């Protein structure tokens, strides 16, 4: 069985780690759940993939849109600044 398709790419995870560390939080304290992933064919060679990611820490969860043309890491960083996950 192949690996499930993900909407989160490596650079987003690196940015996520950077944001956590900038706020003095260990990124490993968070759990991720990707869900509602939808692939949309835009043309013969272009496919858009979108979904949602739920991020949880200390029983506090927040869901963000993920995939093409989203900015979930920036939204997550804003929530860190607001203290949402404390």
C-alpha positions, 0 to 999 in steps of 0.5 A: 500500500502506498503512502497517503497523499499529504497537503503539507510539504516539507518547507511548511513543516520547517516553517512550523518548527521555526515559528514554534521555536521563535515562541519558545515552544518545542514543535514536538508538543503539537500533534497534526491531523490532515483531513478532508483532502480533495484533489481537483484537476485543473488541466491535463498536467495540473492538479490542485490539492487542498484539505485541512490540518488540525493542530493540537497542543495541551488539548487545544485544537485549531483547524486551518485550510491546507494545500495549494494557495493556503497560508496555514503556517502564517495563521498558526504563527498569528495564533501563537502570538495571541497565545491560543495554544497556551 
